[in-house]
């Protein structure tokens, strides 16, 4: 059985300010680094064999904290990046809701149909991250792998692997530095853990 540990990056200042980050390259906040170190402690005895990460700073720096603690090299991939949110990037959620009310309503109710100006389509995000994850799994059969990425991208991956429609995107939450686990055995993907944050709580 292969286990995929899906980790959302640690907190950034834009997370604190409820700003849409997308592909904008924002670094971790001080709290984000604290979360990453607590995450490393959580994974210390899990027998992790490999670490893969988005190349954006907030994910890569989270992965590097894990790398330093677990003594495992980080492999980066552009395919693990967050969704490109186009003109929404840098905007806080309330401003998006006010200035793009129609698109925002569609994003909440039927995100797979929402077309954000200059942004990436949700199906395209799911395709790139799912293909990347399956390629990684093929290289590490029977092992435990950490994949550090972003909220929307990881939701797309989870839904893609276990067969949930993307229009349910808002029905699950992935917090900063959370762990979700997907098991792969006998050609089946099983969600074993979702949004575990016990390790970052004081």
DRENPA-3360 file (N, C-alpha, C; in nm, 2 decimals, always signed):
BEGIN
1 = XXXXXXXX = +0.08/-0.12/+0.00/+0.00/+0.00/+0.00/+0.09/+0.13/+0.00 ~ +0.05/+0.22/-0.08/+0.12/+0.35/-0.09/+0.04/+0.45/-0.02 ~ +0.11/+0.54/+0.06/+0.04/+0.65/+0.13/+0.09/+0.78/+0.08 ~ -0.01/+0.87/+0.04/+0.02/+1.00/+0.00/-0.02/+1.10/+0.11 ~ +0.07/+1.17/+0.17/+0.04/+1.27/+0.28/+0.03/+1.40/+0.21 ~ -0.09/+1.46/+0.20/-0.11/+1.58/+0.14/-0.11/+1.70/+0.24 ~ -0.01/+1.79/+0.22/+0.01/+1.89/+0.32/-0.02/+2.03/+0.26 ~ -0.10/+2.11/+0.32/-0.12/+2.25/+0.27/+0.00/+2.33/+0.34;
9 = XXXXXXXX = +0.05/+2.42/+0.27/+0.16/+2.51/+0.32/+0.12/+2.58/+0.45 ~ +0.22/+2.63/+0.53/+0.20/+2.70/+0.65/+0.14/+2.84/+0.62 ~ +0.10/+2.91/+0.73/+0.03/+3.04/+0.71/+0.13/+3.14/+0.65 ~ +0.06/+3.23/+0.57/+0.13/+3.35/+0.52/+0.06/+3.48/+0.57 ~ +0.12/+3.59/+0.55/+0.05/+3.72/+0.59/-0.08/+3.74/+0.51 ~ -0.08/+3.69/+0.38/-0.20/+3.71/+0.30/-0.31/+3.61/+0.35 ~ -0.27/+3.50/+0.41/-0.38/+3.42/+0.47/-0.44/+3.49/+0.59 ~ -0.36/+3.56/+0.67/-0.41/+3.64/+0.78/-0.51/+3.75/+0.73;
17 = XXXXXXXX = -0.47/+3.81/+0.62/-0.55/+3.92/+0.57/-0.67/+3.87/+0.48 ~ -0.68/+3.74/+0.46/-0.79/+3.68/+0.38/-0.78/+3.73/+0.23 ~ -0.65/+3.74/+0.18/-0.63/+3.78/+0.04/-0.61/+3.65/-0.04 ~ -0.65/+3.66/-0.16/-0.63/+3.55/-0.26/-0.49/+3.55/-0.31 ~ -0.42/+3.44/-0.29/-0.28/+3.43/-0.33/-0.25/+3.37/-0.47 ~ -0.32/+3.26/-0.50/-0.30/+3.20/-0.63/-0.15/+3.17/-0.66 ~ -0.10/+3.22/-0.77/+0.04/+3.20/-0.81/+0.13/+3.31/-0.77 ~ +0.07/+3.41/-0.70/+0.16/+3.52/-0.64/+0.25/+3.45/-0.53;
25 = XXXXXXXX = +0.38/+3.48/-0.54/+0.47/+3.41/-0.46/+0.49/+3.47/-0.32 ~ +0.41/+3.44/-0.23/+0.41/+3.50/-0.09/+0.49/+3.40/+0.00 ~ +0.57/+3.46/+0.09/+0.65/+3.37/+0.18/+0.57/+3.34/+0.31 ~ +0.62/+3.25/+0.38/+0.55/+3.21/+0.51/+0.57/+3.33/+0.61 ~ +0.47/+3.34/+0.70/+0.48/+3.43/+0.81/+0.56/+3.36/+0.92 ~ +0.59/+3.43/+1.03/+0.65/+3.37/+1.14/+0.57/+3.25/+1.20 ~ +0.44/+3.27/+1.20/+0.35/+3.16/+1.25/+0.36/+3.04/+1.15 ~ +0.37/+3.07/+1.03/+0.38/+2.97/+0.93/+0.50/+2.87/+0.95;
33 = XXXXXXXX = +0.61/+2.93/+0.99/+0.73/+2.85/+1.02/+0.71/+2.77/+1.14 ~ +0.65/+2.83/+1.24/+0.62/+2.75/+1.37/+0.53/+2.63/+1.33 ~ +0.43/+2.66/+1.25/+0.34/+2.55/+1.21/+0.42/+2.44/+1.14 ~ +0.51/+2.48/+1.05/+0.59/+2.38/+0.97/+0.68/+2.30/+1.06 ~ +0.73/+2.36/+1.16/+0.82/+2.28/+1.26/+0.73/+2.18/+1.34 ~ +0.61/+2.22/+1.37/+0.52/+2.13/+1.44/+0.48/+2.02/+1.35 ~ +0.46/+2.05/+1.23/+0.43/+1.95/+1.13/+0.54/+1.84/+1.12 ~ +0.66/+1.89/+1.11/+0.78/+1.81/+1.10/+0.78/+1.71/+1.22;
41 = XXXXXXXX = +0.75/+1.76/+1.34/+0.75/+1.67/+1.46/+0.64/+1.56/+1.44 ~ +0.53/+1.60/+1.38/+0.42/+1.51/+1.36/+0.46/+1.39/+1.26 ~ +0.55/+1.43/+1.17/+0.58/+1.33/+1.06/+0.71/+1.26/+1.10 ~ +0.77/+1.29/+1.21/+0.91/+1.24/+1.24/+0.92/+1.09/+1.24 ~ +0.82/+1.02/+1.29/+0.82/+0.87/+1.30/+0.73/+0.80/+1.20 ~ +0.69/+0.87/+1.09/+0.60/+0.81/+1.00/+0.66/+0.73/+0.89 ~ +0.79/+0.73/+0.88/+0.86/+0.66/+0.78/+0.85/+0.71/+0.64 ~ +0.85/+0.85/+0.63/+0.84/+0.92/+0.50/+0.96/+0.88/+0.41;
49 = XXXXXXXX = +0.93/+0.85/+0.29/+1.04/+0.82/+0.19/+1.08/+0.93/+0.10 ~ +0.98/+1.02/+0.07/+1.01/+1.13/-0.03/+0.92/+1.25/+0.00 ~ +0.97/+1.37/-0.04/+0.90/+1.49/-0.02/+0.89/+1.56/-0.16 ~ +0.77/+1.60/-0.20/+0.75/+1.67/-0.32/+0.68/+1.80/-0.29 ~ +0.71/+1.91/-0.36/+0.65/+2.04/-0.33/+0.62/+2.12/-0.45 ~ +0.52/+2.21/-0.44/+0.51/+2.32/-0.53/+0.63/+2.40/-0.52 ~ +0.67/+2.47/-0.63/+0.79/+2.56/-0.63/+0.76/+2.70/-0.58 ~ +0.63/+2.73/-0.54/+0.61/+2.86/-0.48/+0.66/+2.86/-0.33;
57 = XXXXXXXX = +0.71/+2.98/-0.29/+0.78/+2.99/-0.17/+0.71/+2.93/-0.05 ~ +0.58/+2.96/-0.03/+0.51/+2.92/+0.09/+0.50/+2.77/+0.10 ~ +0.49/+2.70/-0.01/+0.49/+2.56/-0.01/+0.64/+2.50/+0.01 ~ +0.73/+2.56/-0.07/+0.86/+2.51/-0.08/+0.93/+2.53/+0.06 ~ +0.91/+2.64/+0.12/+0.97/+2.67/+0.26/+0.91/+2.58/+0.36 ~ +0.78/+2.55/+0.35/+0.72/+2.45/+0.44/+0.79/+2.31/+0.42 ~ +0.81/+2.27/+0.29/+0.87/+2.15/+0.26/+1.02/+2.14/+0.31 ~ +1.09/+2.26/+0.30/+1.23/+2.26/+0.34/+1.24/+2.24/+0.49;
65 = XXXXXXXX = +1.14/+2.29/+0.57/+1.15/+2.26/+0.72/+1.13/+2.11/+0.74 ~ +1.04/+2.04/+0.67/+1.03/+1.90/+0.67/+1.16/+1.83/+0.63 ~ +1.22/+1.88/+0.52/+1.34/+1.82/+0.47/+1.45/+1.83/+0.57 ~ +1.47/+1.94/+0.64/+1.57/+1.96/+0.74/+1.56/+1.86/+0.86 ~ +1.43/+1.84/+0.90/+1.40/+1.76/+1.01/+1.40/+1.61/+0.98 ~ +1.36/+1.57/+0.86/+1.35/+1.43/+0.82/+1.47/+1.39/+0.74 ~ +1.56/+1.48/+0.70/+1.68/+1.45/+0.62/+1.64/+1.38/+0.49 ~ +1.54/+1.45/+0.42/+1.50/+1.40/+0.29/+1.50/+1.52/+0.19;
73 = XXXXXXXX = +1.55/+1.50/+0.08/+1.56/+1.60/-0.02/+1.42/+1.64/-0.07 ~ +1.40/+1.77/-0.10/+1.27/+1.82/-0.16/+1.28/+1.82/-0.31 ~ +1.18/+1.76/-0.37/+1.16/+1.77/-0.52/+1.05/+1.87/-0.55 ~ +1.08/+1.96/-0.64/+0.98/+2.06/-0.67/+0.91/+2.04/-0.80 ~ +0.79/+2.08/-0.82/+0.72/+2.07/-0.94/+0.62/+2.18/-0.96 ~ +0.63/+2.25/-1.08/+0.54/+2.35/-1.11/+0.39/+2.30/-1.12 ~ +0.37/+2.17/-1.14/+0.24/+2.12/-1.15/+0.17/+2.11/-1.02 ~ +0.24/+2.13/-0.91/+0.18/+2.13/-0.78/+0.15/+2.27/-0.73;
81 = XXXXXXXX = +0.16/+2.37/-0.82/+0.13/+2.51/-0.78/-0.02/+2.53/-0.75 ~ -0.05/+2.64/-0.69/-0.19/+2.68/-0.66/-0.25/+2.72/-0.80 ~ -0.38/+2.72/-0.80/-0.46/+2.77/-0.91/-0.42/+2.91/-0.94 ~ -0.41/+2.95/-1.06/-0.39/+3.09/-1.10/-0.53/+3.16/-1.09 ~ -0.54/+3.26/-1.00/-0.67/+3.32/-0.98/-0.68/+3.45/-1.06 ~ -0.59/+3.48/-1.16/-0.60/+3.59/-1.25/-0.61/+3.72/-1.17 ~ -0.71/+3.80/-1.21/-0.73/+3.94/-1.15/-0.77/+3.93/-1.01 ~ -0.81/+3.82/-0.95/-0.85/+3.81/-0.81/-0.73/+3.81/-0.72;
89 = XXXXXXXX = -0.61/+3.78/-0.77/-0.49/+3.77/-0.69/-0.46/+3.90/-0.62 ~ -0.44/+3.90/-0.49/-0.41/+4.02/-0.42/-0.53/+4.09/-0.36 ~ -0.65/+4.04/-0.40/-0.77/+4.10/-0.35/-0.82/+4.02/-0.23 ~ -0.88/+4.09/-0.13/-0.94/+4.02/-0.02/-1.07/+3.96/-0.06 ~ -1.12/+3.86/+0.02/-1.24/+3.79/-0.02/-1.36/+3.88/-0.03 ~ -1.37/+3.98/+0.06/-1.49/+4.07/+0.06/-1.49/+4.16/-0.06 ~ -1.37/+4.20/-0.10/-1.36/+4.29/-0.23/-1.40/+4.21/-0.35 ~ -1.36/+4.08/-0.36/-1.40/+3.99/-0.47/-1.55/+3.98/-0.47;
97 = XXXXXXXX = -1.60/+3.95/-0.36/-1.75/+3.93/-0.35/-1.82/+4.06/-0.40 ~ -1.77/+4.18/-0.36/-1.84/+4.30/-0.40/-1.82/+4.34/-0.55 ~ -1.70/+4.32/-0.60/-1.66/+4.37/-0.73/-1.69/+4.27/-0.84 ~ -1.69/+4.14/-0.80/-1.72/+4.03/-0.90/-1.83/+3.94/-0.85 ~ -1.94/+4.01/-0.82/-2.05/+3.93/-0.75/-2.10/+3.81/-0.82 ~ -2.12/+3.83/-0.95/-2.18/+3.72/-1.03/-2.08/+3.60/-1.04 ~ -1.96/+3.63/-1.07/-1.86/+3.53/-1.08/-1.83/+3.46/-0.95 ~ -1.83/+3.55/-0.84/-1.81/+3.49/-0.71/-1.92/+3.40/-0.67;
105 = XXXXXXXX = -2.05/+3.43/-0.70/-2.16/+3.35/-0.67/-2.15/+3.21/-0.74 ~ -2.11/+3.22/-0.86/-2.09/+3.10/-0.94/-1.97/+3.01/-0.88 ~ -1.86/+3.08/-0.84/-1.75/+3.02/-0.78/-1.79/+2.94/-0.65 ~ -1.88/+3.00/-0.58/-1.93/+2.93/-0.45/-2.02/+2.82/-0.48 ~ -2.12/+2.84/-0.58/-2.22/+2.74/-0.61/-2.18/+2.63/-0.71 ~ -2.11/+2.67/-0.81/-2.07/+2.58/-0.92/-1.93/+2.62/-0.97 ~ -1.83/+2.60/-0.89/-1.69/+2.65/-0.92/-1.63/+2.60/-1.05 ~ -1.68/+2.48/-1.09/-1.63/+2.43/-1.22/-1.67/+2.51/-1.34;
113 = XXXXXXXX = -1.77/+2.59/-1.32/-1.83/+2.67/-1.43/-1.78/+2.82/-1.42 ~ -1.72/+2.85/-1.31/-1.67/+2.99/-1.30/-1.55/+3.03/-1.38 ~ -1.56/+3.14/-1.45/-1.45/+3.18/-1.54/-1.39/+3.31/-1.48 ~ -1.28/+3.30/-1.40/-1.22/+3.42/-1.34/-1.13/+3.49/-1.45 ~ -1.15/+3.62/-1.47/-1.07/+3.69/-1.57/-0.92/+3.67/-1.55 ~ -0.86/+3.61/-1.65/-0.71/+3.59/-1.65/-0.67/+3.47/-1.56 ~ -0.77/+3.40/-1.51/-0.75/+3.28/-1.42/-0.74/+3.15/-1.49 ~ -0.71/+3.05/-1.42/-0.70/+2.91/-1.46/-0.83/+2.84/-1.44;
121 = XXXXXXXX = -0.87/+2.75/-1.53/-1.00/+2.68/-1.51/-0.97/+2.56/-1.41 ~ -1.07/+2.54/-1.33/-1.06/+2.44/-1.22/-1.03/+2.30/-1.28 ~ -1.09/+2.26/-1.39/-1.06/+2.13/-1.45/-0.92/+2.12/-1.49 ~ -0.86/+2.23/-1.54/-0.72/+2.23/-1.58/-0.63/+2.21/-1.46 ~ -0.66/+2.27/-1.34/-0.59/+2.25/-1.22/-0.59/+2.11/-1.18 ~ -0.71/+2.05/-1.18/-0.73/+1.91/-1.14/-0.65/+1.82/-1.23 ~ -0.65/+1.84/-1.36/-0.58/+1.76/-1.46/-0.43/+1.76/-1.43 ~ -0.37/+1.88/-1.41/-0.23/+1.89/-1.40/-0.18/+1.83/-1.26;
129 = XXXXXXXX = -0.25/+1.85/-1.16/-0.21/+1.80/-1.03/-0.23/+1.65/-1.01 ~ -0.34/+1.60/-1.07/-0.37/+1.46/-1.06/-0.27/+1.38/-1.14 ~ -0.24/+1.43/-1.26/-0.14/+1.36/-1.34/+0.00/+1.36/-1.27 ~ +0.03/+1.47/-1.21/+0.16/+1.48/-1.14/+0.16/+1.38/-1.02 ~ +0.06/+1.38/-0.95/+0.05/+1.29/-0.83/+0.06/+1.14/-0.87 ~ -0.01/+1.11/-0.98/-0.01/+0.97/-1.02/+0.13/+0.93/-1.07 ~ +0.20/+1.02/-1.13/+0.34/+1.00/-1.17/+0.43/+0.98/-1.05 ~ +0.41/+1.06/-0.95/+0.49/+1.05/-0.82/+0.46/+0.91/-0.76;
137 = XXXXXXXX = +0.33/+0.88/-0.75/+0.30/+0.75/-0.69/+0.36/+0.63/-0.76 ~ +0.37/+0.64/-0.89/+0.43/+0.53/-0.97/+0.58/+0.51/-0.94 ~ +0.64/+0.62/-0.90/+0.78/+0.62/-0.86/+0.81/+0.56/-0.72 ~ +0.70/+0.56/-0.64/+0.72/+0.53/-0.50/+0.62/+0.42/-0.45 ~ +0.60/+0.32/-0.53/+0.50/+0.22/-0.49/+0.54/+0.15/-0.36 ~ +0.44/+0.15/-0.27/+0.46/+0.09/-0.14/+0.53/+0.18/-0.04 ~ +0.55/+0.30/-0.07/+0.61/+0.40/+0.02/+0.52/+0.50/+0.07 ~ +0.57/+0.59/+0.16/+0.49/+0.70/+0.21/+0.56/+0.83/+0.16;
145 = XXXXXXXX = +0.47/+0.91/+0.09/+0.52/+1.03/+0.03/+0.45/+1.15/+0.08 ~ +0.52/+1.26/+0.10/+0.46/+1.39/+0.14/+0.46/+1.47/+0.01 ~ +0.34/+1.54/-0.01/+0.32/+1.63/-0.12/+0.27/+1.76/-0.06 ~ +0.36/+1.87/-0.07/+0.32/+2.00/-0.01/+0.27/+2.09/-0.12 ~ +0.15/+2.13/-0.10/+0.09/+2.22/-0.21/+0.00/+2.32/-0.15 ~ -0.12/+2.35/-0.21/-0.20/+2.46/-0.18/-0.35/+2.42/-0.17 ~ -0.43/+2.50/-0.10/-0.57/+2.46/-0.07/-0.65/+2.42/-0.19 ~ -0.67/+2.50/-0.29/-0.75/+2.46/-0.40/-0.69/+2.35/-0.48;
153 = XXXXXXXX = -0.56/+2.35/-0.50/-0.50/+2.24/-0.58/-0.51/+2.11/-0.51 ~ -0.50/+2.11/-0.37/-0.51/+1.98/-0.30/-0.65/+1.93/-0.30 ~ -0.75/+2.02/-0.29/-0.89/+1.98/-0.30/-0.92/+1.92/-0.44 ~ -0.87/+1.98/-0.54/-0.88/+1.92/-0.68/-0.82/+1.78/-0.69 ~ -0.71/+1.77/-0.62/-0.64/+1.63/-0.63/-0.72/+1.53/-0.55 ~ -0.76/+1.56/-0.43/-0.85/+1.47/-0.35/-0.97/+1.43/-0.43 ~ -1.04/+1.53/-0.48/-1.17/+1.50/-0.55/-1.14/+1.42/-0.68 ~ -1.03/+1.45/-0.75/-0.99/+1.37/-0.87/-0.96/+1.23/-0.84;
161 = XXXXXXXX = -0.89/+1.20/-0.73/-0.85/+1.06/-0.70/-0.96/+0.98/-0.65 ~ -1.05/+1.04/-0.57/-1.16/+0.95/-0.51/-1.29/+0.97/-0.58 ~ -1.30/+1.06/-0.68/-1.41/+1.07/-0.77/-1.53/+1.15/-0.71 ~ -1.50/+1.27/-0.67/-1.60/+1.36/-0.62/-1.61/+1.48/-0.72 ~ -1.73/+1.52/-0.75/-1.74/+1.63/-0.84/-1.68/+1.76/-0.79 ~ -1.62/+1.84/-0.88/-1.55/+1.96/-0.84/-1.65/+2.07/-0.78 ~ -1.78/+2.06/-0.82/-1.87/+2.16/-0.77/-1.89/+2.14/-0.62 ~ -1.84/+2.04/-0.55/-1.84/+2.02/-0.41/-1.72/+2.09/-0.34;
169 = XXXXXXXX = -1.65/+2.17/-0.41/-1.52/+2.22/-0.36/-1.53/+2.29/-0.23 ~ -1.64/+2.37/-0.21/-1.65/+2.44/-0.08/-1.70/+2.36/+0.03 ~ -1.73/+2.23/+0.01/-1.78/+2.14/+0.12/-1.68/+2.08/+0.20 ~ -1.55/+2.10/+0.17/-1.44/+2.05/+0.26/-1.35/+2.17/+0.28 ~ -1.27/+2.17/+0.39/-1.18/+2.27/+0.43/-1.04/+2.21/+0.45 ~ -0.94/+2.28/+0.40/-0.80/+2.24/+0.42/-0.73/+2.36/+0.49 ~ -0.70/+2.35/+0.61/-0.63/+2.46/+0.69/-0.48/+2.46/+0.66 ~ -0.42/+2.57/+0.70/-0.27/+2.58/+0.68/-0.20/+2.47/+0.76;
177 = XXXXXXXX = -0.11/+2.41/+0.70/-0.03/+2.30/+0.76/-0.11/+2.18/+0.80 ~ -0.22/+2.16/+0.74/-0.30/+2.04/+0.77/-0.25/+1.92/+0.69 ~ -0.28/+1.80/+0.74/-0.24/+1.68/+0.67/-0.37/+1.61/+0.63 ~ -0.37/+1.56/+0.51/-0.48/+1.47/+0.46/-0.40/+1.35/+0.40 ~ -0.46/+1.23/+0.42/-0.39/+1.11/+0.37/-0.48/+1.03/+0.27 ~ -0.42/+1.00/+0.16/-0.48/+0.91/+0.06/-0.40/+0.78/+0.05 ~ -0.47/+0.67/+0.06/-0.40/+0.54/+0.05/-0.43/+0.49/-0.09 ~ -0.33/+0.43/-0.15/-0.35/+0.37/-0.29/-0.31/+0.22/-0.28;
185 = XXXXXXXX = -0.41/+0.13/-0.31/-0.39/-0.01/-0.30/-0.49/-0.08/-0.40 ~ -0.44/-0.17/-0.47/-0.53/-0.25/-0.56/-0.60/-0.16/-0.66 ~ -0.53/-0.06/-0.71/-0.58/+0.04/-0.81/-0.70/+0.12/-0.75 ~ -0.71/+0.13/-0.62/-0.81/+0.21/-0.56/-0.75/+0.32/-0.47 ~ -0.81/+0.44/-0.47/-0.77/+0.55/-0.38/-0.87/+0.56/-0.27 ~ -0.82/+0.57/-0.15/-0.91/+0.58/-0.03/-0.86/+0.70/+0.05 ~ -0.96/+0.79/+0.09/-0.92/+0.90/+0.17/-0.93/+0.85/+0.32 ~ -0.81/+0.85/+0.38/-0.80/+0.79/+0.51/-0.80/+0.90/+0.62;
193 = XXXXXXXX = -0.76/+1.02/+0.59/-0.76/+1.13/+0.68/-0.78/+1.27/+0.61 ~ -0.85/+1.36/+0.67/-0.88/+1.49/+0.61/-0.86/+1.60/+0.70 ~ -0.78/+1.70/+0.66/-0.76/+1.83/+0.73/-0.72/+1.81/+0.88 ~ -0.63/+1.72/+0.91/-0.58/+1.70/+1.04/-0.48/+1.81/+1.08 ~ -0.52/+1.89/+1.19/-0.44/+2.00/+1.24/-0.40/+1.98/+1.38 ~ -0.42/+1.86/+1.44/-0.39/+1.84/+1.58/-0.24/+1.88/+1.61 ~ -0.15/+1.86/+1.52/-0.01/+1.88/+1.55/+0.03/+2.03/+1.56 ~ -0.06/+2.12/+1.51/-0.02/+2.26/+1.52/-0.09/+2.33/+1.63;
201 = XX = -0.17/+2.26/+1.70/-0.24/+2.33/+1.81/-0.15/+2.32/+1.94 ~ -0.15/+2.43/+2.02/-0.07/+2.44/+2.14/-0.13/+2.34/+2.24;
% end
